């Protein structure tokens, strides 16, 4: 892990629902075995390093943001906080890099959307509740903690993540759940809805993306869970699987009166 200096800190987004991406970290020590953001290693000097083992922080992120934020404010739009990393890395507790930048976004009341798997986001609730427009999302696709430790070894456990939604909702922060990726054999969509529906305004979801260099690590993790990787892949990439989960999520959102903002397929 090391400090680096970036040339820019906010980029245009190709993701749905947001206009800009903000990533103060390079890499991610959460080490999710299925993560497709590992492709970024080819462009950041980490091509030969195992995903989950490296992390750089952009020490000049606040300085750059102060310069770039006026253009964002003029053009308008929403910034996603963390698109190819999680902005709540364990080291964030010590260096507060994301928090420093949140203070700048807050000063200018830039609309933000956060997506995380780490309970550390709670330390910034005092800032998030001051935004006129702030969406806080938590990724949940596995409720079984033993499975989570194998597939998502560096993340907060699923129960802790649910408390993030519960406590943020109680403070009036707009919250959502991101069901992704939805795993054959492992994801119980109905159980997740039961846990999160009292606390979220909307749902987003996605099926696995297995074509970004993640298959070797992920298939090894599936074997540890006694799941046949070839069978997992056959189901996960099938039209029938997508249609099945799409229908189920649409029904549950309608029943729970929760907005559905998309079920993505790469």
C-alpha positions as CSV (number, residue, x, y, z in Angstrom):
1,X,0.0,0.0,0.0
2,X,1.3,3.4,-0.9
3,X,0.5,7.0,-1.6
4,X,0.3,8.2,-5.1
5,X,-0.5,11.5,-6.8
6,X,-3.3,11.6,-9.4
7,X,-3.6,13.9,-12.4
8,X,-7.4,14.1,-12.1
9,X,-10.0,12.8,-9.6
10,X,-13.4,13.0,-11.2
11,X,-14.2,11.4,-14.5
12,X,-17.3,11.1,-16.7
13,X,-19.4,8.1,-15.9
14,X,-20.7,5.3,-18.2
15,X,-22.8,3.9,-15.4
16,X,-26.6,4.3,-15.2
17,X,-28.1,6.8,-12.9
18,X,-24.9,8.8,-12.3
19,X,-22.9,11.4,-14.3
20,X,-19.4,11.3,-12.7
21,X,-17.2,8.8,-10.9
22,X,-15.0,9.6,-8.0
23,X,-12.4,7.1,-6.9
24,X,-9.8,8.2,-4.3
25,X,-8.3,4.7,-4.0
26,X,-6.7,2.4,-6.6
27,X,-7.3,-1.3,-6.0
28,X,-9.5,-2.7,-3.2
29,X,-8.5,-4.8,-0.2
30,X,-12.0,-6.2,0.2
31,X,-10.8,-8.8,-2.3
32,X,-14.2,-10.0,-3.6
33,X,-13.4,-13.0,-5.7
34,X,-16.0,-12.2,-8.4
35,X,-15.1,-8.5,-8.7
36,X,-14.8,-7.3,-12.3
37,X,-13.1,-4.0,-11.3
38,X,-9.8,-5.9,-11.3
39,X,-9.4,-5.1,-15.0
40,X,-8.2,-1.7,-13.9
41,X,-4.9,-3.3,-12.8
42,X,-3.8,-3.2,-16.4
43,X,-4.0,0.6,-16.4
44,X,-2.6,1.3,-12.9
45,X,0.6,-0.6,-12.8
46,X,-0.8,-3.6,-10.9
47,X,-1.2,-6.1,-13.7
48,X,1.0,-8.7,-12.1
49,X,-0.5,-8.3,-8.6
50,X,-3.3,-10.4,-7.2
51,X,-6.6,-8.6,-6.8
52,X,-7.3,-7.7,-3.2
53,X,-3.6,-7.4,-2.2
54,X,-2.9,-3.9,-3.4
55,X,-4.2,-0.5,-2.5
56,X,-2.9,3.0,-3.4
57,X,-4.5,6.2,-2.1
58,X,-4.5,9.4,-4.1
59,X,-3.0,11.7,-1.5
60,X,-3.8,14.8,-3.6
61,X,-7.5,13.9,-4.1
62,X,-8.9,16.8,-1.9
63,X,-6.6,19.3,-3.7
64,X,-7.7,18.1,-7.1
65,X,-11.4,18.0,-6.1
66,X,-11.3,21.6,-5.0
67,X,-10.2,22.5,-8.6
68,X,-12.5,20.2,-10.5
69,X,-15.7,20.6,-8.5
70,X,-16.6,24.0,-9.9
71,X,-16.9,22.5,-13.4
72,X,-19.2,19.7,-11.9
73,X,-21.3,22.3,-10.2
74,X,-21.7,24.3,-13.3
75,X,-22.6,21.3,-15.5
76,X,-24.8,19.6,-12.9
77,X,-25.2,15.9,-12.3
78,X,-24.6,13.2,-9.7
79,X,-21.3,11.8,-8.6
80,X,-20.9,8.1,-7.6
81,X,-18.5,7.8,-4.7
82,X,-16.6,4.6,-5.6
83,X,-17.1,2.9,-9.0
84,X,-14.0,0.8,-9.4
85,X,-13.0,0.7,-5.7
86,X,-14.9,0.9,-2.4
87,X,-14.3,4.3,-0.9
88,X,-14.5,2.8,2.6
89,X,-11.4,0.7,2.6
90,X,-10.1,-0.3,6.1
91,X,-7.4,2.3,5.8
92,X,-10.0,5.0,5.5
93,X,-10.6,4.8,9.2
94,X,-7.0,6.1,9.7
95,X,-6.5,8.6,6.8
96,X,-10.1,9.9,6.3
97,X,-9.4,10.5,2.6
98,X,-13.0,9.9,1.5
99,X,-14.3,12.0,4.4
100,X,-12.0,15.0,3.4
101,X,-13.5,14.9,-0.1
102,X,-17.1,14.4,1.2
103,X,-16.6,17.7,3.0
104,X,-15.8,19.4,-0.3
105,X,-18.8,17.8,-2.0
106,X,-21.0,18.9,0.9
107,X,-19.7,22.5,0.8
108,X,-20.9,22.8,-2.8
109,X,-24.0,20.5,-2.3
110,X,-23.0,18.2,-5.2
111,X,-25.5,15.3,-5.4
112,X,-23.7,12.1,-4.5
113,X,-24.4,8.4,-4.6
114,X,-22.4,6.0,-2.4
115,X,-22.1,2.2,-2.8
116,X,-20.2,0.3,-0.2
117,X,-19.7,-3.1,1.5
118,X,-18.1,-1.6,4.6
119,X,-19.6,-0.6,7.9
120,X,-17.0,2.2,8.1
121,X,-19.4,4.5,6.2
122,X,-21.2,5.0,9.5
123,X,-18.5,7.4,10.6
124,X,-19.6,9.8,7.9
125,X,-23.3,9.8,8.7
126,X,-22.9,13.2,10.2
127,X,-21.9,14.6,6.8
128,X,-24.3,12.5,4.6
129,X,-27.4,13.7,6.5
130,X,-26.5,17.3,5.6
131,X,-26.6,16.7,1.8
132,X,-29.7,17.9,0.0
133,X,-29.3,14.9,-2.3
134,X,-27.4,11.8,-1.1
135,X,-28.1,8.2,-1.9
136,X,-26.3,5.6,0.3
137,X,-26.3,2.1,-1.2
138,X,-25.1,-1.2,0.3
139,X,-24.2,-4.2,-1.8
140,X,-25.7,-7.4,-0.5
141,X,-25.9,-10.7,-2.4
142,X,-25.0,-13.3,0.3
143,X,-26.5,-13.5,3.8
144,X,-24.6,-16.6,4.9
145,X,-21.5,-15.3,6.7
146,X,-19.4,-18.4,6.0
147,X,-20.0,-18.0,2.3
148,X,-19.3,-14.3,2.5
149,X,-15.9,-14.9,4.1
150,X,-14.9,-17.1,1.2
151,X,-16.3,-14.9,-1.6
152,X,-15.9,-11.4,-0.1
153,X,-13.1,-11.9,2.5
154,X,-12.2,-8.3,3.3
155,X,-15.8,-6.9,3.5
156,X,-18.0,-6.2,6.5
157,X,-20.3,-9.1,7.2
158,X,-23.9,-9.0,5.8
159,X,-25.5,-8.3,9.1
160,X,-23.3,-5.3,9.7
161,X,-24.2,-4.0,6.3
162,X,-27.9,-4.3,7.0
163,X,-27.3,-2.2,10.2
164,X,-25.8,0.5,7.9
165,X,-29.1,0.7,6.0
166,X,-31.2,0.6,9.2
167,X,-29.3,3.4,11.0
168,X,-28.9,5.6,7.9
169,X,-32.7,5.3,7.2
170,X,-33.4,6.3,10.8
171,X,-31.3,9.4,10.3
172,X,-33.3,10.4,7.2
173,X,-30.5,9.4,4.7
174,X,-31.9,8.0,1.5
175,X,-30.8,4.4,1.2
176,X,-30.9,1.6,-1.4
177,X,-29.8,-2.0,-1.6
178,X,-27.7,-3.3,-4.5
179,X,-28.3,-7.0,-5.0
180,X,-25.2,-7.9,-6.9
181,X,-24.0,-10.1,-8.2
182,X,-27.0,-12.5,-7.8
183,X,-25.4,-15.9,-7.5
184,X,-27.0,-19.2,-8.6
185,X,-27.1,-21.6,-5.6
186,X,-26.1,-18.8,-3.1
187,X,-28.3,-15.8,-3.3
188,X,-31.7,-16.0,-1.7
189,X,-33.5,-12.9,-3.1
190,X,-36.6,-13.3,-0.9
191,X,-34.6,-13.4,2.3
192,X,-32.6,-10.4,1.3
193,X,-35.8,-8.4,0.6
194,X,-37.1,-9.4,4.0
195,X,-34.1,-8.0,5.7
196,X,-33.6,-4.7,3.7
197,X,-37.1,-3.7,2.6
198,X,-38.0,-1.7,5.7
199,X,-35.0,0.5,5.2
200,X,-34.6,1.2,1.5
201,X,-36.2,3.5,-1.0
202,X,-35.1,1.5,-4.1
203,X,-33.4,-1.6,-5.3
204,X,-30.8,-2.2,-8.0
205,X,-29.4,-5.6,-9.0
206,X,-27.1,-7.3,-11.5
207,X,-26.2,-10.8,-12.6
208,X,-22.6,-12.0,-12.5
209,X,-20.0,-10.6,-14.9
210,X,-17.6,-13.5,-15.5
211,X,-15.6,-12.1,-18.4
212,X,-13.2,-9.5,-16.9
213,X,-10.4,-11.7,-15.7
214,X,-12.1,-12.8,-12.5
215,X,-13.0,-16.4,-13.4
216,X,-9.9,-18.2,-12.1
217,X,-10.2,-16.7,-8.6
218,X,-13.9,-17.0,-8.5
219,X,-14.1,-20.6,-9.7
220,X,-11.5,-21.6,-7.0
221,X,-13.8,-20.0,-4.4
222,X,-16.8,-21.8,-5.8
223,X,-15.0,-25.1,-5.4
224,X,-14.4,-24.3,-1.7
225,X,-18.2,-23.9,-1.4
226,X,-18.7,-27.3,-3.1
227,X,-20.3,-25.6,-6.2
228,X,-19.4,-26.9,-9.7
229,X,-18.0,-23.8,-11.4
230,X,-19.1,-24.9,-14.9
231,X,-22.7,-25.4,-13.7
232,X,-22.6,-22.0,-11.9
233,X,-21.4,-20.4,-15.1
234,X,-23.9,-22.2,-17.3
235,X,-26.8,-20.9,-15.2
236,X,-25.5,-17.4,-14.4
237,X,-25.0,-16.6,-18.1
238,X,-28.3,-18.1,-19.3
239,X,-31.3,-16.1,-20.5
240,X,-33.6,-18.2,-18.3
241,X,-31.7,-17.2,-15.1
242,X,-31.9,-13.5,-15.9
243,X,-35.6,-13.7,-16.7
244,X,-36.3,-15.7,-13.6
245,X,-34.6,-13.2,-11.2
246,X,-36.0,-10.3,-13.1
247,X,-39.5,-11.5,-12.6
248,X,-38.9,-12.3,-8.9
249,X,-37.4,-8.9,-8.1
250,X,-40.1,-7.0,-10.0
251,X,-42.8,-8.9,-8.0
252,X,-41.1,-8.3,-4.7
253,X,-40.6,-4.6,-5.4
254,X,-44.2,-4.3,-6.3
255,X,-45.3,-6.1,-3.1
256,X,-43.0,-4.1,-0.9
257,X,-43.7,-0.8,-2.6
258,X,-40.0,-0.3,-3.4
259,X,-38.8,1.4,-6.5
260,X,-36.8,-0.8,-8.9
261,X,-34.0,1.1,-10.8
262,X,-32.6,-1.7,-12.9
263,X,-31.4,-5.3,-13.2
264,X,-28.2,-5.2,-15.1
265,X,-26.7,-7.8,-17.4
266,X,-23.2,-7.3,-18.7
